């Protein structure tokens, strides 16, 4: 229907002589029911009763489309801290989470971190997004820290490095890469291993299995079982290896054993996937703790490696890490970076900048770098001291038992050999909170508490 416009510009609607049809459909009956003819007051009284808002909300909540979601079990590691906080025992000890504590059992912010942050504040950096690959200065620095300044792989541009969300995020990007570009490959994890490894690969849709690593009888490395697993696994499998300070056992191969492991991997064309969470923190030496990774690189073995700066720089909350792929040629490295960038883009878009700038500043500045090495030696030294004291106290309490594993193990953890029932007694009777597998974090133990822990361990071995 057209509208007519008069000389004054006003719309003339409807045009003369045109009959306008009703706005409702012909089939729609006019509102002539009984309620429409009631006076307003009576009509109001005929309305249905109003449902209270609280009842309406309760009705909606009881029929949520997520009502059938199962409650997830507590995290086996982080749940320990929750239980610790709820305890009222004045002697309680939290030896569950792997976080460094001072002799006063307080969190420690490294001096070099404070210095780096002061410099960053003076530099007045912006807060713009980083590229998907992360901070370039950090990526260059972390690759050199891992592989060494004289690395042929770095010189030949055969290293693909992408900044990621600490060790967990780096492993997750690597797992997604394996799922997409190595379909059908199975990942083998050491038994036992860090509890989150299984979650990471399972959530990426990667099939995983376990290989022999720890010998409960010797409380040491099961090298024979490990080599057998490497030999019998399908060619081209992925083997997760702890670069240093194996979590949870603290049992590391010697360099001679690493040589055998590397050669066995090469014979089957397996792909090692190193998890390096403690470089410099385990022994106090960045060089020593990277020796296993550098050995594989020098042998020309291609591998993945996830790095974390939570422990060695104390940047737990900053989520600083990297996923690296050390490859046979530069073209493959460039393509790998491009695909890892795409994976990161879909997961978290780009990584945070603050912690990466701290790490890059510390690694690149000679003065800060030397001070960082001193602080790592101090932290590693404190843990070695409490290891020695715990060994002495346990030996005094029970000289018939071999406690030498306490000092043979390395890093922040000690795998005590306590059973789940014995761990329960440690918590129930002594308020010592730890993971059910018998792992204790010696980074959370002070010299003043060594005797208390020794008594609890001895009691639980004897009475549970």
C-alpha positions in Angstrom: 0.0 0.0 0.0 1.4 3.4 -1.0 1.2 6.5 1.2 0.2 9.8 -0.3 2.1 13.0 0.6 0.3 16.3 0.6 1.6 19.6 -0.5 2.7 20.4 3.1 4.8 17.3 3.2 2.4 15.6 5.7 1.4 12.0 5.0 -2.1 11.5 4.0 -3.1 8.0 5.2 -5.3 6.3 4.2 -6.0 7.7 0.7 -9.5 8.9 0.0 -11.9 6.2 -0.9 -9.7 3.3 0.4 -11.0 1.0 3.1 -8.4 -0.2 5.6 -8.4 -3.8 6.5 -8.2 -4.7 10.2 -4.6 -5.2 11.6 -5.4 -8.7 12.9 -6.0 -11.8 10.8 -9.6 -12.5 9.9 -9.5 -15.8 11.8 -8.6 -14.0 15.0 -11.8 -13.6 17.1 -12.4 -10.3 18.8 -11.8 -10.3 22.6 -15.4 -10.8 23.7 -14.9 -13.5 26.3 -16.4 -13.1 29.8 -13.2 -11.8 31.4 -13.0 -8.9 28.9 -16.4 -7.7 29.9 -15.7 -7.6 33.6 -15.1 -4.3 35.3 -11.4 -3.5 35.9 -11.4 -4.4 39.6 -13.1 -7.7 39.1 -10.9 -8.5 36.1 -7.8 -7.9 38.3 -9.1 -10.3 40.9 -9.5 -13.0 38.3 -5.8 -12.9 37.4 -3.8 -16.1 38.5 -1.9 -15.7 41.7 1.7 -14.4 41.4 4.5 -16.9 42.0 7.1 -15.6 44.5 10.5 -14.8 42.8 12.4 -17.1 45.1 10.1 -20.0 44.2 10.6 -19.3 40.5 14.4 -19.3 40.9 14.3 -22.5 42.9 12.2 -24.1 40.2 14.7 -23.1 37.5 17.7 -24.2 39.6 16.2 -27.6 40.3 15.9 -28.3 36.5 19.3 -27.0 35.4 20.6 -28.5 32.1 23.9 -29.1 34.1 22.1 -31.0 36.9 23.7 -34.3 35.8 27.3 -33.1 35.9 29.2 -35.2 38.4 31.2 -33.6 41.2 34.9 -33.7 40.4 37.2 -35.2 43.0 39.5 -32.9 44.9 42.9 -32.3 43.3 45.3 -34.8 45.0 48.0 -32.1 45.4 46.2 -28.8 45.8 43.6 -30.5 48.1 46.4 -31.1 50.6 46.7 -27.3 51.1 43.0 -27.0 51.7 43.1 -29.7 54.4 46.2 -28.0 55.9 44.5 -24.6 56.2 41.5 -26.2 57.9 43.6 -27.9 60.6 43.9 -26.3 64.0 46.9 -28.4 65.2 49.7 -25.9 66.2 52.3 -28.4 65.0 50.9 -28.9 61.5 53.2 -29.1 58.5 52.2 -28.7 54.8 54.6 -30.9 52.8 52.2 -31.4 49.9 52.6 -28.6 47.4 56.0 -28.1 45.7 56.7 -24.5 46.6 59.8 -23.2 48.2 59.7 -21.9 51.8 62.3 -20.0 53.9 63.6 -21.4 57.2 60.7 -19.6 58.8 58.3 -21.5 56.4 57.3 -18.4 54.6 57.1 -17.8 50.8 60.2 -16.4 49.2 60.4 -13.7 46.5 63.9 -13.8 45.0 66.0 -10.7 45.2 66.6 -10.7 41.4 62.9 -10.7 40.8 62.5 -7.6 42.9 65.4 -5.9 41.1 64.0 -6.8 37.7 60.6 -5.5 38.6 62.1 -2.2 39.7 63.9 -1.9 36.3 60.7 -2.7 34.5 58.8 -0.1 36.4 61.4 2.6 35.5 61.3 1.5 31.9 57.5 2.3 31.9 56.5 -0.6 29.7 53.1 -0.7 28.2 50.5 -3.5 28.7 49.9 -4.2 25.0 49.2 -7.8 23.8 52.1 -10.0 23.1 52.3 -11.9 19.8 51.0 -15.5 19.9 54.5 -16.7 20.2 55.2 -14.6 23.2 58.0 -12.1 24.1 60.8 -12.5 21.6 63.5 -11.6 24.2 62.2 -14.3 26.5 62.0 -17.0 23.8 65.6 -16.4 22.8 66.8 -16.3 26.4 65.0 -19.5 27.5 66.2 -21.5 24.6 69.8 -20.5 25.4 69.3 -21.3 29.0 68.1 -24.8 28.1 70.5 -25.7 25.3 73.6 -23.6 26.1 75.2 -20.6 24.5 77.2 -22.9 22.2 74.1 -24.9 20.9 74.4 -25.9 17.3 70.6 -26.3 17.2 70.1 -22.6 18.1 72.9 -21.5 15.7 71.2 -23.5 12.9 67.7 -22.1 13.8 66.4 -25.6 14.4 64.7 -24.7 17.6 61.0 -23.9 17.7 60.1 -22.0 20.9 56.8 -20.6 22.0 56.2 -18.9 25.3 53.4 -20.6 27.2 51.6 -20.8 30.6 54.4 -22.2 32.7 55.0 -26.0 32.6 51.4 -27.1 32.5 50.5 -24.8 29.6 53.6 -25.7 27.7 52.9 -29.4 28.1 49.3 -28.8 27.0 50.3 -27.0 23.8 52.7 -29.9 23.1 50.0 -32.5 23.8 47.6 -30.7 21.4 50.4 -30.6 18.7 50.9 -34.3 19.1 47.2 -35.0 18.8 47.0 -33.0 15.6 50.2 -33.8 13.8 51.2 -37.2 15.2 47.8 -39.0 15.1 48.0 -42.5 16.6 51.2 -41.9 18.5 51.0 -43.1 22.1 52.6 -41.2 25.0 54.4 -43.1 27.6 54.6 -41.6 31.1 57.0 -42.8 33.9 55.5 -44.7 36.7 55.1 -42.8 38.9 54.9 -39.3 37.5 53.6 -35.8 38.3 49.9 -36.2 38.8 48.8 -33.7 36.2 50.6 -35.4 33.3 47.8 -37.9 32.8 45.2 -35.1 32.8 47.1 -33.0 30.3 47.5 -35.7 27.6 44.0 -37.3 28.2 42.3 -33.9 27.8 44.2 -33.4 24.6 42.8 -36.7 23.3 46.2 -38.4 23.3 46.4 -42.0 24.4 48.9 -42.6 27.2 50.4 -45.6 29.0 53.1 -46.0 31.7 56.6 -47.3 31.6 58.7 -48.7 34.4 60.8 -46.1 36.2 60.9 -46.5 39.9 62.0 -49.5 41.8 60.2 -49.7 45.1 62.6 -52.3 46.6 65.7 -50.2 46.0 63.9 -46.9 46.2 65.9 -46.1 43.1 65.8 -46.2 39.3 64.5 -49.3 37.5 66.8 -48.8 34.5 66.4 -52.3 33.2 62.6 -52.0 33.2 62.8 -48.5 31.6 65.0 -49.8 28.7 62.8 -52.7 28.1 59.8 -50.4 27.9 61.6 -48.2 25.4 62.6 -51.3 23.3 59.1 -52.8 23.2 57.1 -49.7 22.6 55.8 -49.1 19.0 58.3 -47.2 16.9 57.8 -43.4 17.0 56.2 -43.4 20.4 56.5 -40.3 22.7 58.3 -40.8 26.0 57.9 -38.1 28.7 61.1 -37.7 30.6 61.8 -35.5 33.7 64.9 -33.6 32.8 66.0 -33.3 36.4 64.6 -33.8 39.9 62.0 -36.4 39.0 58.7 -35.6 40.5 57.6 -37.3 42.8 60.5 -39.7 43.5 63.6 -37.4 43.3 65.3 -40.3 41.6 67.3 -39.2 38.5 69.4 -41.3 36.1 73.2 -40.8 36.1 74.8 -39.4 33.0 75.9 -42.9 32.1 72.3 -44.1 32.4 71.1 -41.1 30.3 73.5 -42.2 27.6 71.8 -45.7 27.5 68.4 -44.2 27.5 69.2 -41.8 24.7 70.7 -44.5 22.5 67.7 -46.8 23.2 65.3 -43.9 22.1 67.3 -43.3 18.9 67.2 -47.0 17.9 63.4 -47.0 18.0 63.0 -43.4 16.5 61.0 -42.5 19.6 60.3 -38.8 20.4 61.4 -37.7 23.9 59.2 -35.1 25.6 61.3 -33.5 28.4 59.5 -31.8 31.3 62.1 -29.4 32.8 60.5 -27.7 35.8 63.5 -27.5 38.1 66.6 -26.3 36.1 69.0 -24.8 38.5 66.8 -25.5 41.5 67.6 -29.2 41.7 71.3 -29.2 42.1 71.9 -25.4 42.3 73.6 -25.5 38.8 71.8 -24.5 35.6 74.4 -26.4 33.6 74.2 -29.6 35.6 70.4 -29.7 35.6 70.3 -29.3 31.8 72.8 -32.0 31.1 70.3 -34.6 30.1 68.5 -32.4 27.5 71.8 -31.2 26.0 73.0 -34.7 25.7 70.0 -35.6 23.5 70.5 -32.4 21.4 74.2 -33.3 20.8 73.2 -36.8 19.7 71.0 -35.2 17.0 67.8 -36.6 18.6 64.7 -34.6 17.9 62.5 -33.8 20.9 60.0 -31.6 22.7 60.8 -29.8 25.9 58.5 -27.9 28.3 60.1 -25.4 30.6 58.8 -23.7 33.8 60.1 -20.7 35.8 57.8 -21.3 38.8 60.4 -23.0 41.0 63.8 -21.6 39.9 62.7 -18.0 39.8 59.8 -18.4 42.2 57.3 -17.0 39.7 54.5 -19.4 40.7 51.7 -17.0 40.0 53.1 -15.4 36.9 52.8 -18.6 34.8 56.0 -18.3 32.8 57.2 -21.1 30.6 57.9 -22.3 27.1 57.3 -25.2 24.8 60.4 -26.1 22.6 60.9 -28.4 19.7 64.5 -29.2 18.8 64.4 -30.5 15.2 66.6 -31.6 12.4 66.2 -28.6 10.1 65.2 -24.9 10.2 62.3 -25.3 7.8 60.6 -27.8 10.1 61.2 -25.5 13.1 59.5 -22.6 11.3 56.5 -24.6 10.4 56.2 -26.0 13.9 56.2 -22.6 15.4 53.4 -21.5 13.1 51.2 -24.4 14.1 52.0 -24.1 17.8 51.0 -20.4 17.5 47.6 -21.5 16.1 47.1 -23.9 18.9 48.0 -21.2 21.5 45.6 -18.8 19.7 42.7 -21.1 20.2 43.6 -21.9 23.8 44.5 -18.6 25.4 45.3 -16.2 22.4 48.7 -15.0 23.8 50.7 -15.3 27.0 51.1 -12.9 29.9 54.0 -10.4 29.6 55.0 -9.5 33.2 56.7 -12.7 34.2 58.3 -13.2 30.8 59.9 -9.7 31.1 61.2 -10.7 34.6 62.8 -13.9 33.3 64.3 -12.2 30.2 65.7 -9.4 32.3 67.4 -11.7 34.8 68.8 -14.1 32.2 70.1 -11.3 29.9 71.7 -9.1 32.5 75.1 -10.5 33.7 74.9 -9.1 37.2 71.4 -10.3 37.8 72.2 -13.6 36.2 75.0 -14.2 38.6 72.9 -13.2 41.6 70.2 -15.6 40.4 72.7 -18.4 40.4 73.7 -17.5 43.9 70.1 -17.6 45.1 69.4 -20.9 43.4 72.5 -22.4 45.2 71.1 -21.0 48.5 67.7 -22.5 47.9 69.1 -25.9 46.8 71.6 -25.8 49.7 68.8 -25.3 52.3 67.0 -28.3 50.9 70.1 -30.4 51.0 70.7 -29.4 54.6 67.3 -30.5 55.8 67.8 -33.8 53.8 70.9 -34.5 55.8 69.3 -33.6 59.1 66.2 -35.8 58.4 68.5 -38.7 57.5 70.4 -38.3 60.7 67.3 -38.1 62.8 65.7 -41.1 61.1 68.9 -43.2 61.5 69.0 -42.4 65.2 65.4 -43.5 65.7 65.7 -46.7 63.6 69.3 -47.6 62.8 68.2 -51.0 61.4 66.5 -49.4 58.4 68.3 -48.1 55.4 67.4 -44.4 55.1 70.1 -43.5 52.6 67.4 -42.8 49.9 66.7 -39.5 51.7 70.1 -38.1 50.7 70.4 -40.0 47.4 67.3 -38.3 46.0 67.5 -34.8 44.5 65.3 -31.8 44.3 62.5 -30.5 46.5 60.8 -33.9 47.0 61.5 -37.1 48.8 59.7 -40.3 48.0 59.4 -41.9 51.5 58.0 -45.3 50.6 55.1 -44.7 53.0 51.9 -46.6 52.1 48.6 -44.8 51.9 47.6 -46.1 55.3 50.8 -44.8 56.8 50.3 -41.4 55.1 46.9 -41.3 56.7 48.4 -41.8 60.1 51.0 -39.1 59.4 48.0 -36.7 58.8 45.6 -38.0 61.5 48.1 -38.4 64.3 50.8 -35.8 63.5 49.1 -33.2 61.3 51.6 -33.6 58.6 49.9 -33.1 55.3 51.3 -34.8 52.2 50.2 -36.6 49.0 48.9 -40.1 49.4 51.7 -41.6 47.4 54.2 -40.9 50.2 55.8 -37.9 48.6 57.0 -35.0 50.9 58.1 -31.6 49.8 61.3 -30.9 51.7 61.2 -27.3 50.3 58.5 -26.8 53.0 60.5 -28.3 55.8 62.6 -26.2 58.3 65.6 -27.4 60.3 63.5 -26.9 63.5 60.9 -29.3 62.2 63.2 -32.1 61.0 63.1 -34.1 64.3 59.3 -33.8 64.4 59.0 -35.1 60.8 61.4 -38.0 61.6 59.4 -39.1 64.6 56.2 -39.0 62.6 57.7 -41.1 59.8 59.2 -43.6 62.2 55.9 -43.9 64.1 53.9 -44.4 60.9 56.2 -47.1 59.5 56.0 -49.0 62.7 52.3 -48.5 63.7 50.2 -48.3 60.5 
